[in-house]
């Protein structure tokens, strides 16, 4: 830490300016028993050969100086290394010397191993219907609508975090994933037969009590929660998209659902890599372990949508095989290098009208932005 | 009194509308799917490159204003066909225009649009826009973007990818 370098009152530091074009420079130090002699001694010692313009003398005991260990404190603070000159060149050099970034064996393997939609044999379908018991089980569209709530909240939370990254790549990823999560939420509603105005009303005018956000997202305000929550939601959307795609090959809902699935798979891979990294680093392992346990424990309600009596639109009708979807989700979120998930053995029902601080924050931000604009900017 | 424009003529008008971000026509970019008439209304079918494409509003506005000028009396509906866009829908003209702008289209071996070299490496999964995947050319050092579905590994043959999965 910076400190007063000495308590000896007889040591003086001398600063001299030898011409108008130069600045005042530190030229040396001297020892003088009395302050009024110090200036004259300095003039004789340091101003003997050259004309001086300025001569300042001060007690060393009156200074506060840095130490060699203060390099860190003295470094210029910037949160944006990509704005520094030389950043692109340095990055290109680092990239070129590193193994090819695109040869991401994990991503390739995940895609290669991915079955082209879990097509469900018919006998399994009937088992699933029997498992549901009561005829009041949620339909596929109910599950999609509930996941749309999750995607909307997740996208908003990611949007709120977008400025916090030192790493440009991570900022781009979070921006893209957040943007796409919100777009997917809207696309799901359009598939359910909403028009654009109804989509906006659903997200921005619906009362807090009508939302069904998963408990897993209740507290996605910090970064580890976003990683764990993002992973879980991306996995759930992938599972539900696979199910939907397998039901009616060739149906009109296929291209949007296929696009959602494809885009969410990229998100899933991204969150997986981050979850692995957070588990590996000793600084984050303990915190991420706790958060991951909480988020997965609460994630049991992802397929536990409460039916809302909304027409299924272009989506297939019929009760959803909730238990099976839940099992597939549990299998999909297990991975090496990440703590074992605490997903409950059977699906839980969603709580209506909760959503925690994550939902409240998302709604407040969205509404305040919309209120601030002139009528007609948002339809 | 002139005869109303045929759907083909209207489609040519829409084809002349350019993308808000890159100087390329909507037909060349594969975004314009079709123009038809239904119940006396003109229906323009467009496909966004990504579900989250933020330019959808601006594209719709440009299409409407171009059609309002060419055919002032028509009622226009814009139908977004989400998820319908494919890299293969980009025309040869479109590919050339994108190359001139420093872009490549997914679905073929990625080559640097500046030097033509194929010693390129993917620089990440997410680019500056949701439809772009960043690449670096190791030959000339230029960064460039590949336009296409970022997540579509099957359509983006990376240099180290196994052969036979592209297309």
Interface residues (C-beta under 8 A of the other chain):
Chain A: X88 X92 X95 X96 X100 X101 X102 X103 X107 X108 X111 X169 X172 X173 X175 X176 X177 X179 X180 X182 X183 X184 X187 X190 X254 X255 X256 X257 X258 X259 X260 X262 X263 X264 X265 X266 X269 X270
Chain B: X50 X51 X52 X53 X54 X81 X82 X83 X84 X121 X122 X123 X124 X125 X126 X127 X128 X130 X136 X138 X141 X143 X149 X150 X151 X152 X153 X154 X158 X159 X160 X161
